[in-house]
Amino acid sequence: MKIEMNDDMFFGASPEIFRRAQELRNKMTPAEKLLWEQLKGKKIFGMKFRRQHPLYSFIADFYCHQ
């Protein structure tokens, strides 16, 4: 699946922000890993979360688009 960087979910994040977000996903801290285990798979109120999600020129550690 190709992600368009002007997609409403990413608010125009640059390719560099996408690359950095990928790096951060691959190097999560122990605390981030623990929290991600609780958030992934719609375990919290059936809501879908993303980790290290690009938004404009920022990267949100955890993000729920719903």
Secondary structure by P-SEA (a helix, b strand, c coil): ccccccccccccccaaaaaaaaaaaacccaaaaaaaaaccccccccbbbbcccccccccccccccc
